[in-house]
Amino acid sequence: MTRHVALLKGGWSHEREVSLASGQECAEALRNSGYRVTEIDVARDIAGVLEDLKPDVVFNALHGRFGEDGTIQGMLEILGIPYTHSGVLASALAMDKHQAKVMFKAAGVPVTDHVIASRDEIARKHVMAPPYVVKPYNDGSSVNVFIVKEGQEHPPQEILRADWSGDEDLMVERFIPGRELTCAVMGDVALGVTEIVTDLAFYNYEAKYEAGGSNHVLPAQVSPKIYEKIQKMALKAHAALGCRGVTRSDFRYDPRGGDDGELVCLELNTQPGMTQTSLVPELAAHAGHSFDELVSWIVEDASCNR
C-alpha cells in the first residue's frame, strides 16, 4: 500500500520562505519515490487538519520556532503520528543555543564563551570585550545577528530600533575568526565536511539563501586530522542532545595558535535546509545518496517517541 505523507511547510516563523522552498522540493522527491504526498502550509489549526487527514507519517519541513523547537513535535506525539527528524526534547534543546552549549560542553564538544543579556544591557555597554557576536539564542537562519569588531567603541544600537521583532534577551558570544565549516549526521553516520566561503561579513541570511551569497567547498580543504575531528564532534553533538534522523552541526575553525588551532561548535540544526542545493543534500550526495534517496530515508526513519 502506498504510504501517505503529510508534508508540513511554511508556518509563521522568520524562516517561512526557506521552509516553503524545502517543502516543495522534498514533496517532489517523495512523489518521485512513489509516496502519496499532501502538502500543508501550516497554520494554527494544524492539529485539526492532521486529525482529519490521518496520514501515515508526517515529514516536517518547517524551520524556526514552532516547527523546530519541540512544539510541533509534542503535538505529533499527542496525535500519535510518526514524524521525521528529532523529537521534543532534542528539538527544544537544539533551538535554545544556551542549553545546547551546556549539553555540548558536558559531552566534551568545545564551545565558545557566551552570556545571555537583555537588549538594553547589551546596547548600553560592552558586556564582553570585543570582538564578539550578538544573536538570538533561540532562532535560526542568522536573523538579527551583529558582529562587534575589535576596537569598536559602541555596541550595536540597531537592537534598540522601534520595529525590533526579536526577543528581549539575546546571546553575546566571543567571536572566533577563521573558517566556517559544517558537518551533517545521517542516523549514526557522520557525512563529509563542507567549508562555507562568503565575501559577506559572515554566513548571514543573504549568504545562505541568495544566489551567489556563498560557495560550498566539499570536501573542506583542511588537514585529515581536523576533518576527522569535526566529524567526531558532529556525532558527539548529535548524541549529546539525543537527536534523531538528519542533523547539521556548524563550526568555526581558527587555524592559528598551535598544531590544531581552535575549533568550536556554534550550534546544531535539527531541521536543516532541504533544497537540492542546501548543505545537507550536498553532503548526502557526496556520500552517494541522491536527493530522492535522502528524502525517502528521512521518511522511513520517522517514528513517535523520538
Secondary structure as UniProt FT lines:
FT   STRAND          4..9
FT   TURN            14..15
FT   HELIX           16..32
FT   TURN            33..34
FT   STRAND          36..41
FT   TURN            44..45
FT   HELIX           46..53
FT   STRAND          57..60
FT   TURN            65..67
FT   HELIX           71..79
FT   HELIX           88..95
FT   HELIX           97..106
FT   TURN            107..108
FT   STRAND          114..118
FT   HELIX           119..124
FT   STRAND          132..135
FT   TURN            141..144
FT   STRAND          146..148
FT   TURN            150..151
FT   HELIX           157..160
FT   TURN            162..163
FT   STRAND          169..174
FT   STRAND          179..186
FT   TURN            187..188
FT   STRAND          189..197
FT   HELIX           205..209
FT   TURN            211..212
FT   STRAND          215..217
FT   HELIX           224..240
FT   TURN            241..242
FT   STRAND          246..254
FT   STRAND          262..269
FT   TURN            276..277
FT   HELIX           279..286
FT   TURN            287..288
FT   HELIX           291..300
//
